[in-house]
């Protein structure tokens, strides 16, 4: 892993980071003790030896990491609000001035769902409660740390029966702080075969809820095409394998489709060639594609945003101008209302010493 010193010490925008993959290990230990939940370690160092990793693992092994620590957090009102607040604090320390964090309300709940997440007993914290608690934590974090924070609610590919409820929560909490819907999980599960996802995204389009989809991270280009044509995605989570379909790639370049890329994540999940000098992000940079640099799951990947920026700088020949460009593109592609988006862009232009009010 690269060192933790950022080559770009100016304000940043982050669009792809999972709240449940960004929890402080100290917080996990605190709530495990409070709730008498056994963990594979009593100290931060011991816990991280089991939760974090630095060499590529399979997707199954990666997902198993959540099972280790999520029982300490899910279903606890104080914990849910606290991880949202601490998330904003963490991003403030990384120089982020606007962030969109995503999570599955059902995975953070302790509610009557099938299957019950993390093997918990049924409780009284519903997905609706989760969204309200996360909103409270994000809003309090905003005031304390001067970072604008918004959230994206995740549908899960293997749980299509959750998706309609997810879009209803997006509607209920639209712009408080929820700004979009996402679909995450196993890309081999074709959404056409699960009408719950399509129905939820159709409702999102109808209600003018923004849409992003994890696609082309490990799956082929057709998953990206499905995300755009069937689910009407406005942004693509990861999307690295789009370059394997030159026709689709050219089409999305022309449309300025935004790709939420995560360099260190892509290495540790085996999503791309482990040689960063051959990474699809280099192609995106060369073609001046619309993309951003993000952390994905910093707790599990043992990283910060500085790690991803250092990788881009060292292995992908990023200049300060490219870092500025990707952050401006992130701001332009964010899901804020237009007035707030323009205010964000103005802050970046000022911080970057730019006199123009359009992109680079």
Secondary structure, 3 states (H helix, E strand, C coil): CCCCCCCCCCCEEEEEEEHHHCCCHHHHHHHHHHHCCCCCCCCHHHHHHHHCCCCCCCHHHHHHHHHHHHHHCCCCHHHHHHHHHHHHHHHHHCCEEEEEEEECHHHHCECCCCCCHHHCCCCCECHHHHHHHHHHHHHHHHHHHCCEEEEEEEEECCCHHHHHHHHHHHHHCECCCEEEEEEECCCCCCHHHCHHHHHHHHHHHHCCCEEEEEECCCCCHHHHHHHHHCCCCCEEEECHHHHHCHHHHHHHHHHCCEEEECHHHHHHCCCCCCCHHHCHHHHHHHCCCEEEECCECHHHHCCCHHHHHHHHHHHCCCCHHHHHHHHHHHHHHCCCCHHHHHHHHHHHHHHCCCCCCCCC
